[in-house]
Amino acid sequence: MKAAYEHVDFGSFCSVRVYHRRLPRIPFEWHHHPEYELTLTMNAR
């Protein structure tokens, strides 16, 4: 399986992109991009 490239669009005046997702389970989406990525997982089992 090959990692997919994910384009991260910040807009013209932004330097941070935030996603707030509530999902029943954590999907495994293997990807890469040149930006740093931080992930906070809460209440996982």
C-alpha distance matrix in Angstrom:
0.0 3.8 6.7 9.3 12.8 15.4 18.9 21.5 24.9 27.8 30.7 33.6 35.3 32.6 30.9 29.1 26.9 27.1 25.3 27.0 25.0 26.3 23.8 24.4 21.1 18.6 15.4 12.1 10.9 8.7 10.6 13.0 16.6 19.7 21.6 22.1 21.0 22.9 22.2 25.0 24.4 27.7 28.9 25.6 25.9
3.8 0.0 3.8 6.4 9.5 12.5 15.9 18.6 22.0 25.0 27.8 30.5 32.4 29.8 28.1 26.6 24.6 25.3 23.8 26.0 24.5 26.3 24.2 25.3 22.2 19.3 16.1 12.9 10.7 7.9 8.4 10.0 13.4 16.4 18.6 19.5 18.9 21.4 21.2 24.4 24.3 27.8 29.5 26.5 27.3
6.7 3.8 0.0 3.8 6.6 9.2 12.7 15.1 18.7 21.4 24.5 27.2 28.9 26.2 24.4 22.8 20.8 21.6 20.3 22.7 21.5 23.6 21.8 23.4 20.4 17.2 14.2 11.0 8.3 5.1 4.6 6.4 9.9 13.1 15.0 15.9 15.2 17.8 17.8 21.1 21.4 25.0 27.0 24.3 25.5
9.3 6.4 3.8 0.0 3.8 6.3 9.7 12.5 15.8 18.9 21.6 24.4 26.4 24.0 22.6 21.2 19.0 20.0 18.7 21.3 20.2 22.6 21.1 23.1 20.6 17.5 14.3 11.9 8.4 6.6 4.6 6.3 8.8 12.4 14.2 15.7 15.0 17.9 18.0 21.4 21.9 25.4 27.5 25.2 26.8
12.8 9.5 6.6 3.8 0.0 3.8 6.5 9.5 12.8 15.8 18.5 21.1 23.1 20.9 19.5 18.5 16.7 18.3 17.7 20.7 20.3 23.2 22.3 24.7 22.4 19.2 16.4 14.3 10.7 9.0 5.6 5.1 6.0 9.4 11.4 13.6 13.6 16.9 17.7 21.3 22.4 26.0 28.5 26.6 28.6
15.4 12.5 9.2 6.3 3.8 0.0 3.8 6.2 9.5 12.6 15.4 18.3 20.1 17.7 16.6 15.4 13.2 14.7 14.1 17.3 17.2 20.3 19.8 22.6 20.7 17.6 15.2 13.8 10.2 9.6 6.2 6.1 5.8 9.3 9.9 12.1 11.5 14.8 15.5 19.0 20.3 23.7 26.4 24.8 27.2
18.9 15.9 12.7 9.7 6.5 3.8 0.0 3.8 6.3 9.7 12.1 14.8 17.0 15.0 14.3 13.7 11.8 14.2 14.2 17.8 18.3 21.7 21.8 24.9 23.4 20.4 18.2 17.3 13.7 13.4 9.9 8.8 6.8 9.1 9.5 12.4 12.5 15.9 17.1 20.5 22.2 25.5 28.4 27.3 29.9
21.5 18.6 15.1 12.5 9.5 6.2 3.8 0.0 3.8 6.4 9.4 12.3 13.9 11.5 10.8 10.0 8.1 10.7 11.4 15.2 16.3 20.0 20.7 24.1 22.9 19.9 18.4 17.8 14.7 14.7 11.4 10.2 7.6 9.1 7.9 10.4 10.4 13.5 15.0 18.2 20.4 23.5 26.6 25.9 28.9
24.9 22.0 18.7 15.8 12.8 9.5 6.3 3.8 0.0 3.8 5.8 9.0 11.0 9.2 9.7 9.6 8.0 11.1 12.2 15.9 17.5 21.2 22.3 25.9 25.2 22.5 21.1 21.0 17.9 18.3 15.1 13.9 11.2 12.0 10.5 13.1 13.3 16.0 17.6 20.4 22.7 25.4 28.6 28.3 31.5
27.8 25.0 21.4 18.9 15.8 12.6 9.7 6.4 3.8 0.0 3.8 6.7 7.7 5.5 6.3 6.7 6.1 9.7 11.9 15.5 17.8 21.6 23.3 27.0 26.4 23.8 23.0 23.0 20.3 20.7 17.6 16.1 13.1 13.0 10.7 12.8 13.2 15.5 17.4 19.9 22.6 25.1 28.5 28.6 32.0
30.7 27.8 24.5 21.6 18.5 15.4 12.1 9.4 5.8 3.8 0.0 3.8 5.8 5.7 8.2 9.4 9.1 12.4 14.5 17.7 20.1 23.8 25.6 29.4 29.2 26.8 25.9 26.2 23.4 23.9 20.8 19.4 16.3 16.2 14.2 16.5 17.0 19.1 20.9 23.1 25.8 28.1 31.4 31.7 35.1
33.6 30.5 27.2 24.4 21.1 18.3 14.8 12.3 9.0 6.7 3.8 0.0 3.8 6.0 8.7 11.1 11.9 15.3 17.8 21.0 23.6 27.3 29.3 33.1 32.8 30.3 29.5 29.6 26.7 27.0 23.7 21.9 18.5 17.7 15.9 18.3 19.4 21.5 23.7 25.9 28.8 31.0 34.5 34.9 38.4
35.3 32.4 28.9 26.4 23.1 20.1 17.0 13.9 11.0 7.7 5.8 3.8 0.0 3.8 7.0 9.6 11.2 14.3 17.3 20.2 23.3 26.9 29.2 33.0 32.8 30.4 30.1 30.4 27.8 28.2 25.1 23.2 19.8 18.7 16.3 18.0 19.0 20.6 22.9 24.7 27.8 29.8 33.4 34.1 37.7
32.6 29.8 26.2 24.0 20.9 17.7 15.0 11.5 9.2 5.5 5.7 6.0 3.8 0.0 3.8 5.8 7.6 10.7 14.0 16.9 20.0 23.6 25.9 29.7 29.4 26.9 26.8 27.0 24.7 25.1 22.1 20.4 17.2 16.3 13.4 14.7 15.4 16.8 19.1 20.9 24.1 26.1 29.7 30.4 34.0
30.9 28.1 24.4 22.6 19.5 16.6 14.3 10.8 9.7 6.3 8.2 8.7 7.0 3.8 0.0 3.8 7.0 10.3 13.7 16.8 19.9 23.5 25.6 29.2 28.5 25.7 25.6 25.5 23.3 23.3 20.3 18.3 15.1 13.6 10.5 11.4 12.6 14.1 16.9 19.0 22.4 24.7 28.4 28.9 32.4
29.1 26.6 22.8 21.2 18.5 15.4 13.7 10.0 9.6 6.7 9.4 11.1 9.6 5.8 3.8 0.0 3.8 6.6 10.2 13.2 16.2 19.8 22.0 25.6 24.9 22.2 22.4 22.5 20.6 21.0 18.5 16.9 14.2 13.5 10.0 10.0 10.1 11.1 13.5 15.4 18.7 20.9 24.6 25.2 28.7
26.9 24.6 20.8 19.0 16.7 13.2 11.8 8.1 8.0 6.1 9.1 11.9 11.2 7.6 7.0 3.8 0.0 3.8 6.8 10.2 13.0 16.7 18.7 22.4 21.9 19.3 19.3 19.8 17.8 18.7 16.4 15.5 13.3 13.7 10.3 10.5 9.5 10.6 12.0 14.0 16.9 19.2 22.7 23.1 26.6
27.1 25.3 21.6 20.0 18.3 14.7 14.2 10.7 11.1 9.7 12.4 15.3 14.3 10.7 10.3 6.6 3.8 0.0 3.8 6.6 9.7 13.2 15.6 19.3 19.1 16.9 17.4 18.5 17.1 18.6 17.0 16.8 15.4 16.2 12.8 12.1 9.9 9.7 10.1 11.3 13.9 15.8 19.2 19.9 23.5
25.3 23.8 20.3 18.7 17.7 14.1 14.2 11.4 12.2 11.9 14.5 17.8 17.3 14.0 13.7 10.2 6.8 3.8 0.0 3.8 6.2 9.9 12.0 15.8 15.7 13.8 14.3 15.9 14.8 16.9 15.8 16.5 15.8 17.4 14.5 13.7 10.9 10.5 9.6 10.6 12.2 14.1 17.1 17.6 21.1
27.0 26.0 22.7 21.3 20.7 17.3 17.8 15.2 15.9 15.5 17.7 21.0 20.2 16.9 16.8 13.2 10.2 6.6 3.8 0.0 3.8 6.8 9.8 13.4 14.0 12.8 14.2 16.4 16.1 18.7 18.3 19.4 19.1 20.9 17.9 16.7 13.5 12.1 10.3 9.9 10.7 11.7 14.4 15.4 19.0
25.0 24.5 21.5 20.2 20.3 17.2 18.3 16.3 17.5 17.8 20.1 23.6 23.3 20.0 19.9 16.2 13.0 9.7 6.2 3.8 0.0 3.8 6.1 9.9 10.6 9.9 11.2 14.0 14.1 17.1 17.4 19.2 19.6 21.9 19.4 18.2 14.7 13.5 10.9 10.5 10.1 11.1 13.1 13.5 16.7
26.3 26.3 23.6 22.6 23.2 20.3 21.7 20.0 21.2 21.6 23.8 27.3 26.9 23.6 23.5 19.8 16.7 13.2 9.9 6.8 3.8 0.0 3.8 6.9 8.7 9.2 11.4 14.7 15.7 18.9 19.8 22.0 22.8 25.2 22.8 21.3 17.7 16.1 12.9 11.7 10.1 9.9 10.9 11.5 14.5
23.8 24.2 21.8 21.1 22.3 19.8 21.8 20.7 22.3 23.3 25.6 29.3 29.2 25.9 25.6 22.0 18.7 15.6 12.0 9.8 6.1 3.8 0.0 3.8 5.3 6.6 8.5 12.1 13.6 17.1 18.6 21.3 22.7 25.5 23.5 22.1 18.4 17.1 13.7 12.9 10.6 10.9 11.2 10.6 12.9
24.4 25.3 23.4 23.1 24.7 22.6 24.9 24.1 25.9 27.0 29.4 33.1 33.0 29.7 29.2 25.6 22.4 19.3 15.8 13.4 9.9 6.9 3.8 0.0 3.8 7.1 9.3 12.9 15.1 18.6 20.7 23.6 25.5 28.3 26.5 25.0 21.3 19.8 16.2 15.0 12.0 11.8 10.8 9.7 11.0
21.1 22.2 20.4 20.6 22.4 20.7 23.4 22.9 25.2 26.4 29.2 32.8 32.8 29.4 28.5 24.9 21.9 19.1 15.7 14.0 10.6 8.7 5.3 3.8 0.0 3.8 6.3 9.5 12.3 15.4 17.9 21.0 23.1 26.1 24.6 23.0 19.3 17.9 14.3 13.7 10.6 11.2 10.6 8.4 9.4
18.6 19.3 17.2 17.5 19.2 17.6 20.4 19.9 22.5 23.8 26.8 30.3 30.4 26.9 25.7 22.2 19.3 16.9 13.8 12.8 9.9 9.2 6.6 7.1 3.8 0.0 3.8 6.5 9.2 12.1 14.5 17.4 19.6 22.4 21.0 19.4 15.8 14.7 11.2 11.3 8.7 10.6 11.2 8.6 10.3
15.4 16.1 14.2 14.3 16.4 15.2 18.2 18.4 21.1 23.0 25.9 29.5 30.1 26.8 25.6 22.4 19.3 17.4 14.3 14.2 11.2 11.4 8.5 9.3 6.3 3.8 0.0 3.8 6.1 9.4 11.9 15.2 17.7 21.0 20.1 19.1 15.7 15.6 12.7 13.8 11.8 14.2 15.0 12.4 13.7
12.1 12.9 11.0 11.9 14.3 13.8 17.3 17.8 21.0 23.0 26.2 29.6 30.4 27.0 25.5 22.5 19.8 18.5 15.9 16.4 14.0 14.7 12.1 12.9 9.5 6.5 3.8 0.0 3.8 6.1 9.3 12.7 15.7 18.9 18.6 17.6 14.7 15.0 12.7 14.5 13.0 16.0 17.1 14.1 15.2
10.9 10.7 8.3 8.4 10.7 10.2 13.7 14.7 17.9 20.3 23.4 26.7 27.8 24.7 23.3 20.6 17.8 17.1 14.8 16.1 14.1 15.7 13.6 15.1 12.3 9.2 6.1 3.8 0.0 3.8 6.1 9.7 12.6 16.1 16.1 15.9 13.3 14.5 12.9 15.5 14.9 18.1 19.7 17.1 18.6
8.7 7.9 5.1 6.6 9.0 9.6 13.4 14.7 18.3 20.7 23.9 27.0 28.2 25.1 23.3 21.0 18.7 18.6 16.9 18.7 17.1 18.9 17.1 18.6 15.4 12.1 9.4 6.1 3.8 0.0 3.8 7.2 10.7 14.1 14.8 14.6 12.8 14.5 13.7 16.7 16.6 20.1 21.9 19.2 20.5
10.6 8.4 4.6 4.6 5.6 6.2 9.9 11.4 15.1 17.6 20.8 23.7 25.1 22.1 20.3 18.5 16.4 17.0 15.8 18.3 17.4 19.8 18.6 20.7 17.9 14.5 11.9 9.3 6.1 3.8 0.0 3.8 7.1 10.7 11.6 12.2 11.0 13.6 13.7 17.1 17.8 21.4 23.7 21.5 23.3
13.0 10.0 6.4 6.3 5.1 6.1 8.8 10.2 13.9 16.1 19.4 21.9 23.2 20.4 18.3 16.9 15.5 16.8 16.5 19.4 19.2 22.0 21.3 23.6 21.0 17.4 15.2 12.7 9.7 7.2 3.8 0.0 3.8 7.0 8.6 9.7 9.7 12.9 14.0 17.8 19.1 22.9 25.6 23.6 25.6
16.6 13.4 9.9 8.8 6.0 5.8 6.8 7.6 11.2 13.1 16.3 18.5 19.8 17.2 15.1 14.2 13.3 15.4 15.8 19.1 19.6 22.8 22.7 25.5 23.1 19.6 17.7 15.7 12.6 10.7 7.1 3.8 0.0 3.8 5.6 7.9 8.9 12.6 14.5 18.3 20.3 23.9 27.0 25.5 27.9
19.7 16.4 13.1 12.4 9.4 9.3 9.1 9.1 12.0 13.0 16.2 17.7 18.7 16.3 13.6 13.5 13.7 16.2 17.4 20.9 21.9 25.2 25.5 28.3 26.1 22.4 21.0 18.9 16.1 14.1 10.7 7.0 3.8 0.0 3.8 6.8 9.3 13.0 15.7 19.4 21.9 25.5 28.7 27.5 30.0
21.6 18.6 15.0 14.2 11.4 9.9 9.5 7.9 10.5 10.7 14.2 15.9 16.3 13.4 10.5 10.0 10.3 12.8 14.5 17.9 19.4 22.8 23.5 26.5 24.6 21.0 20.1 18.6 16.1 14.8 11.6 8.6 5.6 3.8 0.0 3.8 6.5 10.1 13.0 16.6 19.4 22.8 26.3 25.4 28.3
22.1 19.5 15.9 15.7 13.6 12.1 12.4 10.4 13.1 12.8 16.5 18.3 18.0 14.7 11.4 10.0 10.5 12.1 13.7 16.7 18.2 21.3 22.1 25.0 23.0 19.4 19.1 17.6 15.9 14.6 12.2 9.7 7.9 6.8 3.8 0.0 3.8 6.8 10.2 13.6 16.6 20.0 23.5 22.7 25.6
21.0 18.9 15.2 15.0 13.6 11.5 12.5 10.4 13.3 13.2 17.0 19.4 19.0 15.4 12.6 10.1 9.5 9.9 10.9 13.5 14.7 17.7 18.4 21.3 19.3 15.8 15.7 14.7 13.3 12.8 11.0 9.7 8.9 9.3 6.5 3.8 0.0 3.8 6.6 10.2 13.0 16.4 19.9 19.1 22.1
22.9 21.4 17.8 17.9 16.9 14.8 15.9 13.5 16.0 15.5 19.1 21.5 20.6 16.8 14.1 11.1 10.6 9.7 10.5 12.1 13.5 16.1 17.1 19.8 17.9 14.7 15.6 15.0 14.5 14.5 13.6 12.9 12.6 13.0 10.1 6.8 3.8 0.0 3.8 6.8 10.0 13.2 16.8 16.4 19.5
22.2 21.2 17.8 18.0 17.7 15.5 17.1 15.0 17.6 17.4 20.9 23.7 22.9 19.1 16.9 13.5 12.0 10.1 9.6 10.3 10.9 12.9 13.7 16.2 14.3 11.2 12.7 12.7 12.9 13.7 13.7 14.0 14.5 15.7 13.0 10.2 6.6 3.8 0.0 3.8 6.4 9.8 13.3 12.8 16.0
25.0 24.4 21.1 21.4 21.3 19.0 20.5 18.2 20.4 19.9 23.1 25.9 24.7 20.9 19.0 15.4 14.0 11.3 10.6 9.9 10.5 11.7 12.9 15.0 13.7 11.3 13.8 14.5 15.5 16.7 17.1 17.8 18.3 19.4 16.6 13.6 10.2 6.8 3.8 0.0 3.8 6.5 10.1 10.4 13.9
24.4 24.3 21.4 21.9 22.4 20.3 22.2 20.4 22.7 22.6 25.8 28.8 27.8 24.1 22.4 18.7 16.9 13.9 12.2 10.7 10.1 10.1 10.6 12.0 10.6 8.7 11.8 13.0 14.9 16.6 17.8 19.1 20.3 21.9 19.4 16.6 13.0 10.0 6.4 3.8 0.0 3.8 6.9 6.7 10.2
27.7 27.8 25.0 25.4 26.0 23.7 25.5 23.5 25.4 25.1 28.1 31.0 29.8 26.1 24.7 20.9 19.2 15.8 14.1 11.7 11.1 9.9 10.9 11.8 11.2 10.6 14.2 16.0 18.1 20.1 21.4 22.9 23.9 25.5 22.8 20.0 16.4 13.2 9.8 6.5 3.8 0.0 3.8 5.6 9.2
28.9 29.5 27.0 27.5 28.5 26.4 28.4 26.6 28.6 28.5 31.4 34.5 33.4 29.7 28.4 24.6 22.7 19.2 17.1 14.4 13.1 10.9 11.2 10.8 10.6 11.2 15.0 17.1 19.7 21.9 23.7 25.6 27.0 28.7 26.3 23.5 19.9 16.8 13.3 10.1 6.9 3.8 0.0 3.8 6.7
25.6 26.5 24.3 25.2 26.6 24.8 27.3 25.9 28.3 28.6 31.7 34.9 34.1 30.4 28.9 25.2 23.1 19.9 17.6 15.4 13.5 11.5 10.6 9.7 8.4 8.6 12.4 14.1 17.1 19.2 21.5 23.6 25.5 27.5 25.4 22.7 19.1 16.4 12.8 10.4 6.7 5.6 3.8 0.0 3.8
25.9 27.3 25.5 26.8 28.6 27.2 29.9 28.9 31.5 32.0 35.1 38.4 37.7 34.0 32.4 28.7 26.6 23.5 21.1 19.0 16.7 14.5 12.9 11.0 9.4 10.3 13.7 15.2 18.6 20.5 23.3 25.6 27.9 30.0 28.3 25.6 22.1 19.5 16.0 13.9 10.2 9.2 6.7 3.8 0.0
